[in-house]
Amino acid sequence: MSGVIFAAVVVLAAVFAFLNGFRDASTSVALAVRNRALTPSVGILLATFFNFVGALLSAMLAVAASQTWISLPAGSDGLSILVAGLASACAWGLLTWHRGIPASSTHALVGGLAGAGLASLAVGGPGVAGVDQSLLFQVVLPLVLSPLVAYSGSFLLVYPATWVARYTQPNVVNQRFRRGQAVAAGAVAFGHGLQDGQRVSAVLLLALLAAGHSDGGIPPWVAALSAVMMTAGTLFGGWRISHTIGYKITRIDPLRGSVAQTFSALMLFVGAIGLHWPLSTTHTVTAGALGAGENQHFSVTNRKLVIRILWYWALTPLATCALAFVLALALSPVSI
């Protein structure tokens, strides 16, 4: 039975990676397309390439990510927790994509794993075998605080950018910052691959450890599966969420779009490579666009939509936790 559940984890991890690319990867170029720095076709190809490279390289960081998160019980108990957590995250991702809401896949996955672990404890199972004491500082706080940092940083960086361009003709400013925004969009796509590729590889590594098939290293097929499925999702992905970020939340010019994406990319790089912090690309890009868009002489923010998005952000870990709890209870007879 453990072999069947392990296969289910691999399939669901592949689906999660595909949906991640399908929902989130195109958000990295949403502002660039909005400001005509890139055409939609070129933007998707750019996001696909850099997302693939980032996801491929992220496997080397997944060991640190998995060690930072949790230690699952061995056998069917641990694998069932992963099945329920991944299934709930995929279901929530489809719901938010259908409604065009930029919600975090990372928050959904963390909430799902927490709910499945609680369900395992409720039925007398081992639950989560161990949680690193630094979980609060290395996972929870970065996920909660990163939108505030992205918003504040993008808002403040508009001041020096506008000061530098104060004597330049507006059409020249737009032209120059469109070029910068195209580069920044590629950087955000690369950062998305680094960040979200870690999640898929870390989950698969936890599954291998629970099934007794790994000594802690990352097999090459794990990195390949993460990169290929995220890339496929990017190629086939729609523009529902990207349209929300690029057109509905706020009106943003090339200067502010370039500032928002540059700061977002910097945060993703530092989080993935320097600090090994899991940051949500969706939250970072959305908050960065809001921060840069708010620093204007006139208000152009759709506050009603922003409040709706914030409600979804708050509900994401709670909803996936509850759904995973129910799924894990349903799977408990199988995992015993």
N, C-alpha and C positions, 0 to 999 in steps of 0.2 A: 504493500500500500504506500510506503514511503516513496517508492519510485514514481508512482502515479501522481502523488501530490507534488513531488519535485518537478515533474514535467509540467504540471499545471502552473507552478511558480514561474518557470521559464517562459511559458506561453503568455502569462499575464504580464510579466516584466517586458516582454517584447511589445505587447499591446500598449502598455503604459508608455514605453519609449516612443512608439509610433504616435500616440495621442499627444505626447509632449511636443513632438515636432509639428504635428498637425495643428495644435492649438497655439503654441507659444513662439515657435521659431520665427514666424513671419512678423511677430511684434518687434523684432530687432530692426526691421527695415521700415516699419510703419510710418515713422516720422519722416524718413528720407523720401519715401514715395509720396507722402502728403505734400512735401515741399518741392517736389519734382527734381530732387537730387538724383533719384533713380527711377527708372520705369518699373512697373510691377514685375515684368518678366525678369529684368536684370536683378531687381531686388531679391526675388525668390532664388535665383541662381546663386547670388552672392551669399544669402543666408544659408542655402544648402551646403555650399562648399565649406564655409567657415564653421558651420555647425558640425559637419562631419569631422573636420580636423580637430576641433575642440573636443568632441565626444571621444574620438580615438585616443587623444592624449590624456583624457580625464581618467582613464583606467588606473594610471599610476598613482592618482590621488584618491582612488576609491578605498584603498586599504585603510588610510587614515580616517576617511569618512565613516566606514563601517565600524572601526574600533571606537570612534567617538560616540556612535549612536548607542547600540545595545548589543547584548550577547543573548542569542536565542537558545532555548532548550534544544537538545538534539532530537532527531527523529521526526515523526509525524507532527508532534506538538508544535515545534518551531516552524515547520513548513506550513502548517495550517494558519499560523499567525500571519505569515507572509501572503498566503493566498487571500485571506480576508482583507488585509490591509491594501493590497494591490487592487483587488476587485472594487473596493469602495472608492479608492482614488480614481480609478478609470471611470466609474459611473458618475462621480461628481464632475470630472473633467468634461464628459460628454454633455452634462446638463448645463454647465457654465458656458461651454462653447455654443450650444444651441441658443442660449440667451445673449450671446455676445458680451459676456462679462469676463474681463481679464483677471481670473482667479489663479492662485498659485498651485501648481502641481506638487511642489515640495510640501506646502502646508497640508495639502490633502493626504499625501503619503504619510507624513508624521502623525497626523490625526488618526489615520486608518490603522497604523501599526499600534498606536496606543490603545485604541478601542479593542483590537483583536487580542492584545495582551491582557487587558482587563477581563475580557470574556473567558480567556483560558483560566484565569484565576477563579472566576465565578463558578466554573464547573469542576473545580478541584484540580486543575492542571497546574503545571509549573509556572505558567505565565511567562514573563520575560525573565530569563535566567539572571541577567545582570544589567544594570544601567550605570554607565560611567558617571562619576560625580560631577564631571565638567559638562554634562549634557545641557544644563541650564545656560551656561555661559557660551558654549560652543555651538549650540543648535537653536535653542528657544529664543534667547535674547537677540541674536543676529537676525532671525526671521521676523521678529516683532519690530526691531528698531531700524532695519534697513530702509523701509519706506520713508521714515522720518529723516534719515540721513540723506537719502536721494533727493527728497523734496527740498530740504534746507540747502544742501550743497548746490543743486542746480539753480535755485532761487538766487543765492549769493553770487554765483559765478557769472550771472548775467551782467552784474555791475561792471566788472573789469572788461568783459567782452564788448559791451556797448561803449565804454570809455575809449577803448582802442579804436573803435570804428566810428567815433563821433564826427570826424571831419571827412569821411569817405561817402561818396554818393551812394544812395540806397541800392541802386541796381548793382553796383560793384560789390557792396557788402553781401547782398544776396547771392551773387555769383560765387564769391569766394567761400562763403560759409556753406553753400550747397556742396562744393567739393569736399570741404571738411566733414560735412555730414555723411557723405557717401563712405568716407574712410571710417568714420565713427560707427556707422551701421555695420560694417564688416567686423569691427572690433566687438560690438555687442553680440553679434551672432557667434563669434568665436568664444566669448565669455559665456554665452548660453550653453554652448556645447561642453565647455569645461565644467560648468556648474551642474547642469542637469544630467550630463553623462555620468557624473559621479554617483548620482542617486541610483540609476539603473544598475551600474556595475556593483555598487555597494550592496544592493538588495540581492543580486545574484551571488555575490560572495557570501552573504549571510546564509543563503539557501545551500550553497555548497558545503559550508561549515556544518550546518544543521544536519545535512545528509551524510556527513563524514567523507566527502569527496575532495576536500581541500585542506592544505596545511596553512592557509592564510594568504597564499599568493594568488594573483589574478591570472587565470588561463587566457590565452589569446582570443578564444572564441567569445569570451565575455565582452571584451572591448569591441570586437567586431560586431557582435549582435547589437550592442548599445548604439554604436555609430551608424550602422546600416538602417536600423529601424527609425531612429530619430531623423536621419536624412530622408528616408522614404516618407515619413510623416510631413516633413517640410515641403517636399515636392508636391504632395497631394493635398496639402492643407489649404483651407479657405481663408477668407479675409474678414470673417465676422469680428473677431477680437481686434485684429489690426485696424479695421475701420473704426471701431470704438475709440482706440487710442489715438489714431491719426486725425479723425474728423469730428468725433462727437464730444470728447471730454473738454478740449480747449482748442483755441486757434493759436497756432504757433508758427513763427517765421523761421527761415533757415538759420539765423543767428541763434535763436533760443533752442531750436531743434538740435543744432550741433552741440551746444553747451550741454543739453540734457543727455544726449547719447554719449558724449565723451565722458561725462561724470559717471553715467551708469556703467559704461565699459570698465572704467577704472575701479569702481566698486566690485564688479564681478571678478576682475583679475586678482585684486588684493584678497578678496574672500576665498577664491579657489586655490590660488597658488601660495600666497603669503600666510594666511591665517587658517586655512582649511575650514572656513565657515560656509555653511550652505545658505546661499542667498537666493531669493526668488527673483528670477529674471523679469517675470511679469510685474511683480510689485515694484521692482527697482526702476524699470523703464516707465511704468505708469506714473509713479510718484515723481520721477525726474521730469517728465513732460509737464505734469501739473505745476511743479515748482518753477520751472522756467516760464511757463505760460502765465503764471500769476504775476510775475515781475514785469508788468506792462502798465501803461498809463490808463488803460481802461480794462474793465473786467470782461473776460471772454470765456470764463469757465462755466460749464454746465453743472451747477452745484447740485441739482436734483439727481443727475446721473452719478456724480461723485459720491453722494451719500448712499445711493443704491449699491455702488461698487464696494464701498466700505462695509456695508452690511454683509455682503457676500464674503468679503475677506474675513470678517469676524466669524461667520457661520461655517466657513470651509473646514477648519479642524474639528469643530463640534459635530457637523453633519457626517463627515467621514468616520469620525470616532464612533458615533451611534450606529451607522450602517455596518461598519466592520465588526462591531460588537454583536449585532444580530447575525451576520454571516458566520462569524466564528462559533457562535452557539449552534448554528445549524450544522457546522462541520465537526463539532466536537465528537459525535459518535464515530466518525470516520478516523479521527486522529488518535482515538484511544487504542 
